[in-house]
Amino acid sequence: MMDIITIAALFPDLTQVEVISWVERGWVSPDTNEGGLVFRDIDVARVRLIRDLRQSMDVAEDAMPLVLSLLDQVYELRSRLKSVLRAVETQPRDVQRAVLAAIEPSVDYDRGAAGV
């Protein structure tokens, strides 16, 4: 857990005011306590991502909500796909093959395709 001062020290190219504005816009969602903002590891990663998008990739400020929303959707989809994969892996081989065949019908999984 980090406070805003620690965040500013970790990212010397960012000001506290800039990071706070990101929080106010909802781009970063740290916890709060009586001492102020409390940044978890996920928040620090989000600050790093926004900094990289703004500085290295020159994403415009007005485009940032859309870019962050799309990235959030990609991360959520990846998480869901991993859950589906884990669920399929727990199934018997014939169910696994049936699922794979439904996903990729052009491959004959009964002929010993790699990974099945």
Secondary structure by P-SEA (a helix, b strand, c coil): cccaaaaaaacccccaaaaaaaaaaccbbbbbccccbbbcaaaaaaaaaaaaaaccccccccaaaaaaaaaaaaaaaaaaaaaaaaaaaaccaaaaaaaaaaaccccccccccccc
